[in-house]
Amino acid sequence: MKNLLSRFGYPIFEPFNKLKKITIIYNRTSGSENGELALTDDDTLEDVKQVRNTLLSSGVAISVFGLDETNINKLKNIKTDLLFNLCYGIGNRPDSEEEVYTIFDSLNIPYTGGPAASVVLTNDKASTKKILSENNIPTPSFAVISSAEDLSIINLNYPLFIKTLDLGCSIGIDQNSVILNKQELEKKASKLIHKYKKKVLVEEFLDGREFAVTVIGNGNKAVVLPIVEISFGPLFEKNGRWKIFDYESKWYQNSPYYIQSPYKCPALLDKNIASTIKKISLKAYKLCGCRDYARIDIRMDKHNTPHILEVNLNPSIGRHSQIHKSAMATGLTFRDLIKMIISISLVRFYGKSS
């Protein structure tokens, strides 16, 4: 661990000599009527299991706290030395992530990942894109609509791409998310607004390569790990499918499109393009107030100019994740990655160790 931290510019800090108990916290849900959410909840549970099993041999007591609507007060009185945060809200309560982080901040206990203000910002894709644009970071031109009537204000170039304003995990994204004309836009927008009861974001579609960029660390010691490319196999072109990381490609493991959407790391890129991707990812990470670790999603346009699509705080970090893929490309094991995240959060909270 000493070599790992110093390699990434961090002071020597042995967290497991200072901690007696680590609590892995996640939002415990029950009986979701939305099958899409159920799959993502299963993924979170798998991440919890993997992190727990990895830390069991650390010599520190490991507990798991499933947060829901019935035990919020228990969280407010929790006794632990660190919260390893895999929590995206309070049970089944929608849009409750900000409340979770507000509680975290009141505990005066170190926790991994971003603060409440940054979570709120990056959950709102339009607010994030506005900040990126204001700071000369390329992001597709966009509009936000809350009803079919708002479509008249859209002045964007087709093809377009449409998704919910604040849902992640590719929820609501399918092959009909790429829009070629006004009729398709009206149909898909109405469907999303009706189904999810949320505003939707419409942006100009970039039909180029797609990347996931992991940034880890804080301040001037934040670093970009090797870039992951989401590679779309020949079946996409053969069957006339858009090369997008839609819900089927991301989650349905028996789908041929899941199989043909592997992560490749490090991505094969021109040196200058790779440098640009790293530069804008690091700049976005800092502008959005990210901390400890985050993932930046990027696509290139027809001129091979990278554009940031989204900034993701506290993304999935399981063995199947893009972040783990990046970490492995640097020679880190999954256990190394988890211990590094803990160490970085402790350095941030307590300052440098001797």
BELZIGI-V684758 format. One record per residue. N is the residue number from 1. RES is the residue in three letters. PHI is phi in radians with two decimals (999 if undefined). Layout:
((N | RES | PHI) (N | RES | PHI))
This chain:
((1 | MET | 999) (2 | LYS | -1.02) (3 | ASN | -1.12) (4 | LEU | -1.11) (5 | LEU | -1.16) (6 | SER | -1.16) (7 | ARG | -1.08) (8 | PHE | -1.74) (9 | GLY | 1.49) (10 | TYR | -1.74) (11 | PRO | -1.17) (12 | ILE | -1.14) (13 | PHE | -2.62) (14 | GLU | -1.67) (15 | PRO | -1.12) (16 | PHE | -1.38) (17 | ASN | -1.52) (18 | LYS | -1.96) (19 | LEU | -1.86) (20 | LYS | -1.84) (21 | LYS | -2.57) (22 | ILE | -2.05) (23 | THR | -1.96) (24 | ILE | -1.53) (25 | ILE | -1.98) (26 | TYR | -2.53) (27 | ASN | -1.60) (28 | ARG | -1.52) (29 | THR | -1.91) (30 | SER | -2.58) (31 | GLY | 0.96) (32 | SER | -1.12) (33 | GLU | -1.31) (34 | ASN | -1.59) (35 | GLY | -1.06) (36 | GLU | -1.11) (37 | LEU | -1.15) (38 | ALA | -1.06) (39 | LEU | -1.15) (40 | THR | -1.21) (41 | ASP | -1.12) (42 | ASP | -1.07) (43 | ASP | -1.13) (44 | THR | -1.08) (45 | LEU | -1.06) (46 | GLU | -1.17) (47 | ASP | -1.07) (48 | VAL | -1.01) (49 | LYS | -1.06) (50 | GLN | -1.19) (51 | VAL | -1.14) (52 | ARG | -1.04) (53 | ASN | -1.09) (54 | THR | -1.19) (55 | LEU | -1.55) (56 | LEU | -1.04) (57 | SER | -1.57) (58 | SER | -1.41) (59 | GLY | 1.51) (60 | VAL | -1.93) (61 | ALA | -1.16) (62 | ILE | -2.05) (63 | SER | -2.19) (64 | VAL | -2.14) (65 | PHE | -2.11) (66 | GLY | -1.60) (67 | LEU | -1.41) (68 | ASP | -2.51) (69 | GLU | -1.19) (70 | THR | -1.62) (71 | ASN | -2.23) (72 | ILE | -1.07) (73 | ASN | -1.14) (74 | LYS | -1.12) (75 | LEU | -1.09) (76 | LYS | -1.14) (77 | ASN | -2.06) (78 | ILE | -1.17) (79 | LYS | -1.99) (80 | THR | -2.78) (81 | ASP | -1.71) (82 | LEU | -2.81) (83 | LEU | -1.76) (84 | PHE | -1.55) (85 | ASN | -1.58) (86 | LEU | -2.16) (87 | CYS | -1.82) (88 | TYR | -2.10) (89 | GLY | 2.69) (90 | ILE | -1.91) (91 | GLY | 0.92) (92 | ASN | -1.61) (93 | ARG | -1.23) (94 | PRO | -1.24) (95 | ASP | 0.93) (96 | SER | -1.94) (97 | GLU | -1.14) (98 | GLU | -1.05) (99 | GLU | -1.07) (100 | VAL | -1.05) (101 | TYR | -1.23) (102 | THR | -1.10) (103 | ILE | -1.14) (104 | PHE | -0.92) (105 | ASP | -1.14) (106 | SER | -1.41) (107 | LEU | -1.47) (108 | ASN | 1.02) (109 | ILE | -2.16) (110 | PRO | -1.09) (111 | TYR | -2.44) (112 | THR | -1.42) (113 | GLY | 1.70) (114 | GLY | -1.33) (115 | PRO | -1.40) (116 | ALA | -0.99) (117 | ALA | -1.07) (118 | SER | -1.28) (119 | VAL | -1.12) (120 | VAL | -1.07) (121 | LEU | -1.06) (122 | THR | -1.33) (123 | ASN | -1.18) (124 | ASP | -1.62) (125 | LYS | -1.08) (126 | ALA | -1.20) (127 | SER | -1.08) (128 | THR | -1.09) (129 | LYS | -1.12) (130 | LYS | -1.11) (131 | ILE | -1.12) (132 | LEU | -1.07) (133 | SER | -1.07) (134 | GLU | -1.13) (135 | ASN | -1.95) (136 | ASN | 1.04) (137 | ILE | -1.75) (138 | PRO | -1.05) (139 | THR | -2.63) (140 | PRO | -1.02) (141 | SER | -1.04) (142 | PHE | -2.62) (143 | ALA | -2.57) (144 | VAL | -2.01) (145 | ILE | -2.27) (146 | SER | -2.04) (147 | SER | -2.73) (148 | ALA | -1.05) (149 | GLU | -1.12) (150 | ASP | -1.26) (151 | LEU | -1.08) (152 | SER | -1.17) (153 | ILE | -1.50) (154 | ILE | -1.29) (155 | ASN | -2.28) (156 | LEU | -2.17) (157 | ASN | -1.57) (158 | TYR | -1.29) (159 | PRO | -1.27) (160 | LEU | -2.00) (161 | PHE | -2.27) (162 | ILE | -2.24) (163 | LYS | -2.74) (164 | THR | -1.18) (165 | LEU | -1.19) (166 | ASP | -2.38) (167 | LEU | -1.63) (168 | GLY | -1.92) (169 | CYS | 1.08) (170 | SER | 1.10) (171 | ILE | -1.11) (172 | GLY | 1.48) (173 | ILE | -1.74) (174 | ASP | -2.52) (175 | GLN | -1.14) (176 | ASN | -1.47) (177 | SER | -1.36) (178 | VAL | -1.56) (179 | ILE | -1.94) (180 | LEU | -1.82) (181 | ASN | -2.74) (182 | LYS | -1.11) (183 | GLN | -1.11) (184 | GLU | -1.11) (185 | LEU | -1.10) (186 | GLU | -1.05) (187 | LYS | -1.15) (188 | LYS | -1.25) (189 | ALA | -1.09) (190 | SER | -1.08) (191 | LYS | -1.12) (192 | LEU | -1.14) (193 | ILE | -1.11) (194 | HIS | -1.20) (195 | LYS | -1.29) (196 | TYR | -1.80) (197 | LYS | 0.97) (198 | LYS | -2.38) (199 | LYS | -1.17) (200 | VAL | -2.17) (201 | LEU | -1.90) (202 | VAL | -2.00) (203 | GLU | -2.42) (204 | GLU | -1.18) (205 | PHE | -1.44) (206 | LEU | -1.85) (207 | ASP | -1.66) (208 | GLY | -2.12) (209 | ARG | -1.21) (210 | GLU | -2.12) (211 | PHE | -2.37) (212 | ALA | -2.14) (213 | VAL | -2.05) (214 | THR | -1.61) (215 | VAL | -2.01) (216 | ILE | -2.33) (217 | GLY | 1.96) (218 | ASN | -2.42) (219 | GLY | 1.03) (220 | ASN | -1.34) (221 | LYS | -1.81) (222 | ALA | -1.21) (223 | VAL | -2.30) (224 | VAL | -1.71) (225 | LEU | -1.43) (226 | PRO | -0.90) (227 | ILE | -1.33) (228 | VAL | -1.69) (229 | GLU | -1.89) (230 | ILE | -1.48) (231 | SER | -1.66) (232 | PHE | -1.83) (233 | GLY | -1.25) (234 | PRO | -1.10) (235 | LEU | -1.13) (236 | PHE | -1.08) (237 | GLU | -1.21) (238 | LYS | -1.03) (239 | ASN | -1.68) (240 | GLY | 1.18) (241 | ARG | -1.66) (242 | TRP | -1.19) (243 | LYS | -1.48) (244 | ILE | -2.25) (245 | PHE | -1.55) (246 | ASP | -1.39) (247 | TYR | -1.07) (248 | GLU | -1.09) (249 | SER | -1.16) (250 | LYS | -1.54) (251 | TRP | -2.11) (252 | TYR | -1.48) (253 | GLN | -1.13) (254 | ASN | -1.55) (255 | SER | -1.36) (256 | PRO | -1.10) (257 | TYR | -1.39) (258 | TYR | -1.14) (259 | ILE | -1.11) (260 | GLN | -1.66) (261 | SER | -2.20) (262 | PRO | -1.31) (263 | TYR | -1.57) (264 | LYS | -2.01) (265 | CYS | -2.60) (266 | PRO | -1.32) (267 | ALA | -1.12) (268 | LEU | -1.46) (269 | LEU | -2.40) (270 | ASP | -0.99) (271 | LYS | -0.99) (272 | ASN | -1.22) (273 | ILE | -1.17) (274 | ALA | -1.04) (275 | SER | -1.11) (276 | THR | -1.13) (277 | ILE | -1.03) (278 | LYS | -1.14) (279 | LYS | -1.13) (280 | ILE | -1.25) (281 | SER | -1.18) (282 | LEU | -1.15) (283 | LYS | -1.15) (284 | ALA | -1.14) (285 | TYR | -0.98) (286 | LYS | -1.32) (287 | LEU | -1.07) (288 | CYS | -1.53) (289 | GLY | 1.26) (290 | CYS | -1.15) (291 | ARG | -2.63) (292 | ASP | 1.26) (293 | TYR | -2.86) (294 | ALA | -2.85) (295 | ARG | -2.18) (296 | ILE | -1.91) (297 | ASP | -1.71) (298 | ILE | -2.39) (299 | ARG | -2.26) (300 | MET | -1.77) (301 | ASP | -1.54) (302 | LYS | -1.18) (303 | HIS | -1.70) (304 | ASN | 1.14) (305 | THR | -1.57) (306 | PRO | -1.25) (307 | HIS | -2.17) (308 | ILE | -1.44) (309 | LEU | -1.59) (310 | GLU | -2.62) (311 | VAL | -2.05) (312 | ASN | -2.01) (313 | LEU | -1.41) (314 | ASN | 0.88) (315 | PRO | -1.30) (316 | SER | -0.96) (317 | ILE | -2.20) (318 | GLY | -1.13) (319 | ARG | -1.10) (320 | HIS | -1.55) (321 | SER | -1.44) (322 | GLN | -1.16) (323 | ILE | -1.12) (324 | HIS | -1.11) (325 | LYS | -1.05) (326 | SER | -1.11) (327 | ALA | -1.07) (328 | MET | -1.07) (329 | ALA | -1.19) (330 | THR | -1.65) (331 | GLY | 1.67) (332 | LEU | -1.48) (333 | THR | -1.42) (334 | PHE | -1.09) (335 | ARG | -1.10) (336 | ASP | -1.02) (337 | LEU | -1.06) (338 | ILE | -1.12) (339 | LYS | -1.16) (340 | MET | -1.13) (341 | ILE | -1.06) (342 | ILE | -1.09) (343 | SER | -1.06) (344 | ILE | -1.09) (345 | SER | -1.19) (346 | LEU | -1.25) (347 | VAL | -1.05) (348 | ARG | -1.07) (349 | PHE | -1.34) (350 | TYR | -1.75) (351 | GLY | 1.59) (352 | LYS | -1.13) (353 | SER | -1.67) (354 | SER | -1.46))
